[in-house]
Amino acid sequence: MANVVVVGAQWGDEGKGKIVDWLSERADVIARFQGGHNAGHTLVIDGEVYKLSLLPSGIVRGGKLSVIGNGVVLDPWALGEEIARLSAQGVRIGRENLMIAENTSLILPIHGELDRAREAQNSIAKIGTTGRGIGPAYEDKVGRRAIRVADLADEATLDLRISRLLTHHNALRNGLGLAEIDAAALKAKLLEIAPSVLPYAAPVWKVLNEKRKAGTRILFEGAQGSLLDVDFGTYPFVTSSTTTAGMAASGTGMGPGAVDFVLGIVKAYTTRVGEGPFACELDDAVGEHLATVGHEKGTVTGRNRRCGWFDAVLVRQTCAINGVNGIAFTKLDVLDGLEELKICVGYELDGKRLDYLPTAADQQARVTPVYETMKGWTESTVGARSWNDLPAEAIKYVRRVEELIDCPVAMLSTSPEREDTILVTDPFAD
């Protein structure tokens, strides 16, 4: 059976939640492989709205196994709150449908405090972090001082981990003018939350590899977007994890051969949250239209998203980096009613034409978009479920995007409802 990776091919907020939910009906296992509770998915199922941050989208579907892989950083308190909220909406969550990798690193309260303190003191260039401790948690993981899920089961190990962790953090906190963390108090908090986390702990790498051998369909769910990748994003205005498709394997304990199809989620225009370069950003009536009609507010942060025209240069770049086999093109309906549309087909920098986004931060900030203009459409595309339901100009727009990004459209989404989807290529097809 084919296994599918879903990644955002822009700056996140591309509509991954709906697409993953749509695909999860055909998958047996849905696995998150990176990020934390700083990214969110909104699912609309039969009129019911579910907001997810840590839990894989498959959790709302009966009979599916949802997995939080080792590439994720896990805030156990945020997980508890999310489980409680979804349970109140009638979603059943237990050991039979949720599994957490034993080697998953934890986000602690001190990580969020450090995150926010750094951002508050950074008067030169704020990163735009959510302040949820994601970055500091990944730092501790790489620095070999993280506390992991498995450590919660043994007090002696936990004591050693806390001692090593606080040797580093208390020195940092002194430099930032924050009070030192008491080891006993932190241990008490962890032991208190441990019974809520440990029942879900398992050797995820082993379970997933066994399921793959048995022919089980696995859906790897990414968070955020490729342009927020710590290596290939608009650094330093990025997240602290690898958000590209290659992380699906290492973030769950599977080999690269486990991935059969990479589906890139692409919005019909461009948005980003927080700071950083954005060549196609619009501060005019069109930008307001995109923000209003597209309901562009972050699922987790509630922050307004910056909006602009579709940037084919960026998406062509992220499709190449991810090895995307096909894209899911979302929010086409937001463009309804616009007389003309523009697509960024290149950049100009210091009098030169570029067909990619340069790596240097100063150059990223100075590129100007080169636009191609297309005729818009007045008809509604909301709820379209076949090509015949789309206006001719909308089809032309989609086809031109395919040409410019050098990647075919596999799925086309025309509303938040999961059934309002045009399937061109089945990612799960063998």
N, C-alpha and C positions, 0 to 999 in steps of 0.2 A: 504494500500500500504506500502511496505517496505521503510524505510529511512536508508540511508547509510552514514557512517562516513569514510572519507579518511584521513589516517595519514601516515607520513613518519616513517618507522621502523628502520632507521639508523640515520646518522648525517645530514639528509636533502639532497637535490639535487638528490632524487631517481627517478625523472621523474613523479612527481605528476601531473604536468601540463597537460601532454598528457592524463593520466588516468582520471583525473577529467573532462577534455574536452570530452573524450569518454563517460563517464557516464552522463555528463550533458545533452546530447541529449535525455536521457530517464528520466531525472528529470524535475521537474517543478520549483523548487526553489534551488538555490545554495547559501549556507551561509558560510562565513568566520567566524571562532569563536575564533581566537587568533592571536597574533603576530602583526606585523606592516609592514611598507614598507622596512624592512630589509631582507625580504625573497621574492624570485621571482619565477614565473612560466614562462616557454617559451612554447608557443603553436605554432604548425605548422599546418595550415589548408589550404589545396589546394595550397601549396607552399608559402603562406603568413605567416610571422613570427610575432607573437604578444608576447610582453613582459609585464607581469603583476606583480605588487608588492602588491597593496592594493585591487584592484578590484577582485572579485571572477571570476574564469575561465568561468563561464556561461555567462558573460557579452558579449562575442563575439557570442553568440547563440541567434537568434531571438526568441521572445516569452517566454523567461525565466526571472524569477525574481531573481536578485542578491542582496544578503544581507550582510552587514557588521555588525556583531554582537557586543554586548557590551564587549566581551572578547578581542576585538581588541583595540589597541591604534592607533589613527588616526591622521596623519599629514595632515591637510586640504590643505596645499600648495602642498604637494606631490600628493594628490588626484586630485587637479585641473590640475596639469601637466600631470598626467596619463590619465585623461579624455580627455584632449586636444590632446594628442598623439594618443590615440585610435580613437578619432573622425576623426583625419586626415587620418586614415587608413580605414575610412568608417564605423566604428562601431557606432551605434546609442545608446546614453546613455541619459536617462531622468528619470523623476519621475516614469514612468510606469515600468521601469526595474531595478531600483537601489534604495535601501532603506538602511538607516543607523540608527542604534539604537540610540535613544535619550540619553541614558546613557553611550554612548561610550566616553572614556577619550581621550583628545587631546594631541598630541605631539606638543610642541611649539619650536621655535628656541632656547630658553634657554636650552632645554633638549639636543639637539644635541651639543651645545657648552660645556655643562657640561660633556657629554659623552666623547667627544674628549679630553677635558682638563684632565680628570681623566686618560684616557688611556695613554696620553703623559707623565704624571708624574709617572706612575706606572712602575718603573724600575725593580721591583722584578719579577713579572710574569704577562705579559700582557694577557688579556682575549681574545683578538681578536675580539672585538666588531666592528660592522660596522660603529659606530660613528653617527648613525642616531637618537639617543635619545630614543631608545626603553626602555632601562633599567631605566633611570631617570623618564620617563613617568609612568612606572609601579610603581616605588617607590612613586610617588606623588599620584597615585590612591590608593595604600594601606595606605599611610599616610593621606588620606582624605583631600588632598589639591588640587586635580586635577580640571581642568576646563573641563567640559563635553559639548557635542554637544548642549544639551538643554540650557545651560547657555548663549549661544550666542544670544538667543532670548530676553534676559532681561538685560539691562545695570546695573540696581541696583544689581542684583545677580552677574553679571560679576565683578563689582567693589569689592564686598566682596571676590570673589574667587581669584582675582588678588592680593589683599592685603594679604590674607593668604598665597598664593603661594610665593610671593616675600619676605615675612618675613623669610621664610625658605631658598629660593634660594640665596638671596643677602648675607646672612651669609655664605653660602657655597662658593659663588663666591669671597668673601673677603678672605677666607682662601686659595683659589686657585690663588689669584692674578688677578682675573678678575674684570672688571668694573661692578658696580651694574646696574641692569635693571631698566629703568624708567617705572613706572606703566602706565603713560599716553600714552607712545609710544607703549607699548605692547597692551593696550586696543584698540588703533587706528588700529593696525594690525589685531586684532581679529574682530573688527567691519567691517573692509574692506573685510575680507574673509568670514564673516558670510553669506552673500547672496548666496554664492556659495555652502554652505554646508546645510543650513537649509531647502531648498526645499526637500531634500532627507530624512530628519529626520522623524522618526516614532516610535511608540511603537512596536518594532520588536517582543518582546515576545508574544504580543497579536496576531499579524498578523500570526506568525508561528504556534501558537497553534490552531488558527482557521483553518489554511490551513491543519494542520495535521488531525483535526477532519473531514475535508471535503475529506480526502483520497488523498491529494496532496503528490507527491513524493518529499522528501527533501534530498538534498545532502549536507552534512556538510564537508566543506573543511578546512583541517588543513594546516599550514605552517611549514616550517623547518622539524625537525625530532625528534623522541622520545629520542634519545641520547643527545639532546640539552634541554631536559625538565629540568626546574629549580629544580625539586625534584629527578627525576630518571636519569638524564643525568650525563655526566662526569664533575661534579661540581668541581670548579667554572667556567669551560670553557663551559658555557651553555648560553642559552638565558634567558630572565626574565619572561617568561610566561610558562604556562602548555601546553605542546605540545602533550599530550597524548589524547586518545579518550574520556576520561571522561569529558574533557573541552568542548566538543561539546554541551552538555546540558546546563551547566552553562554559557557558552560563548555566548548563544543565547537566554536564558530565557526559556528553555524547560526542562522538567523532563527527568531523565535517561531512562524512558520507551519509549522515542521518537526514540531511536536508535535501529535498528533491525539488522544491519550488519556492522561489522567493517572490512574495507579493509586496510591492511597494504601494503604500497608501498615499495618494496625491490629491490635494484639494484643487478645485478648478481656478482658484486664485491663490494668493500667498498671504500668510499671516505669521506673526511671531509675537511672543510674550516677553516682556522684559527688555533689557538693554542689548545693544549690539548693532552692527551694520545691517541695513535693509535697503538695498538699492531701489526696489520698486515700490517703496512705501508711498501711500497717497494720503494727503491731508486735505482733500477736497470733497466735493459732494459724492463722488464715486466711492471714495474710501469710507464715507459715512454710510452709503448704501450697503457696501459689503459688510460692515460691522453690524448694522442694524438688522438687515435681512438674514445675515448668517448667524445672528446671536453670538457674536464673538466675545465671549467671556470665558476665562479659564475654569475648567471643572473643579480643580482643587483650590486655586488661589482666588478666583473671582475677578482677577485683573482683566481689564480690557485688552484685547489683542490688537496689535497694529496690523493694518490691512493694506494690500497692494495688488497690482496686476500679477498674473501668472508669470513666473520666472522659469523659462524653459532651460536656461543655462544651468541653474542650480539643480533642477530635477534630472537633467541629463547626467550631470556629475554624480549625483547620489545614486542614480540607477546603475551607473558603472561601478561605483565603490561597493554597492551591495550585491552586485550580480543579479539584479532584478529580472525576473522572467516575464513579468506582466504587472501592470498597475491597476489598482482600484481607484477610479476617478470619482471623487466625491463632491457634493455640494454644487453640482452643475446648475441646480435650480436657483441658486443665489444670483446668478448672472441674468436671470430673466428680466426683461424690461430695459436693459441697457442698450442704447442706440448703437454704440460701437464698443469693441473690446480691443485691448492691447495685450500683446504677448512680448515679453523680453526675450530677444533672440541673440543678444550679445551685450558686451560691455565696452565702454570706452575708458581708457586710462592714459592720461598724459599724451593724448593724441593717437594712441594705438588701439586697435580693435582686439578684444579678447573673447575667446569662446569658452572660458572657464573662470571660476572665481579664484583669484590669487590667494596664496596662503598668508602673506604678510598683512598684519592687522591694519596698518595705515593705508595700504592699497585697497583692502576690502571696503574701508570707509570712504574712499575717494572714487570708486568706480561709478559710472553713470550708465543707466540702461539704454540699450538701443531697442526701440519698439517696432513691432509689426502690427498694423491695425487691421482688424477684421470687423465685418458687419455683425451687429448683435441681432437679437430676436425679441419679438413682443409676446409671443405665445408662452404659455406656462409649460414647464417641463416637470413640475411637481408630480410625483407619483408615477412617472413613466416606467414601464416594465418591458418595453421592447423598442427597437430602433424606430419602428413605425410610429411610435408615440412622440418622437422627438421632432422639433422643427428642423428644416433643412440646414439652417445656419448653425444650429447647435451641433449637428452631426459634423459639419465642416470644421467647427472649432475643435471638436474632439479629435478628428483625423489630423488636423494640423499639429496639435499637441503631440500625438503619436510620432509624427515625422520629426519634430524638433527635439524630442527627448530620446529618440532612437529606441523606443520600447512600446510594445503594444498594450492596449487597454484590455484587461482581462475581465474587469467588472466595472459597472457604471452605477453610481448611487444617485438617486434623485429626490430623496427625502430622508429624515431620520428613521422612518419605519423600515424594518429589516426586509420586508417583502418588496419594497420599492427599489428593486435592483435589477439591472440588466446583466445577465451572465453571458460573457463572450467565450471565455476559456475557463474550464473548471480546474482550479489549482490542485485539487485532490485526484485528478484523473491519472491513472497509471501511465 
